[in-house]
């Protein structure tokens, strides 16, 4: 009977973390989306956009 109780407790302990992966995945997805939104706002701002266009323009006009 002791072996059965030990097995049951181990099985129950292993199943207690089953939902953590899903919640961590959801929080990671939300954090990535928030970071993407902030990065998009920064890149599309006037000064950064002008700087990026300048860099790309200089790279395309460079002699080979």
C-alpha positions in Angstrom: 0.0 0.0 0.0 2.9 2.4 0.7 4.3 2.0 -2.9 0.8 2.9 -4.3 0.7 6.0 -2.1 4.2 7.1 -3.1 3.3 6.6 -6.8 0.1 8.5 -6.4 1.8 11.5 -4.7 4.5 11.6 -7.4 1.9 11.5 -10.1 -0.1 14.2 -8.5 3.0 16.4 -8.0 4.0 16.0 -11.6 0.6 17.1 -12.8 0.4 20.2 -10.6 2.6 22.3 -13.0 0.7 21.4 -16.1 -0.8 24.9 -16.5 2.4 26.8 -16.0 3.7 26.3 -19.4 0.6 27.8 -21.0 0.6 30.8 -18.7 4.3 31.5 -19.3 3.7 31.1 -23.0 0.9 33.6 -22.9 2.9 36.2 -20.9 5.8 35.8 -23.3 3.6 36.4 -26.2 2.1 39.5 -24.6 5.6 40.8 -23.8 6.8 40.2 -27.3 3.8 42.0 -28.8 4.3 45.0 -26.4 8.0 45.2 -27.4 7.1 45.0 -31.1 4.6 47.9 -30.6 7.1 50.0 -28.8 9.8 49.3 -31.4 7.3 50.1 -34.3 6.5 53.4 -32.7 10.2 54.3 -32.3 11.1 53.2 -35.9 8.2 55.1 -37.4 8.9 58.3 -35.5 10.0 61.3 -37.6 13.6 61.6 -36.5 14.4 57.8 -36.6 12.6 57.4 -39.9 14.7 60.2 -41.4 17.9 58.7 -40.1 17.1 55.3 -41.4 16.2 56.7 -44.8 19.5 58.6 -44.8 21.5 55.5 -44.0 19.7 53.5 -46.7 20.1 56.3 -49.2 23.8 56.5 -48.6 24.2 52.8 -48.9 22.4 52.7 -52.2 24.5 55.6 -53.6 27.8 54.2 -52.5 30.2 53.6 -55.4 31.5 50.0 -55.9 
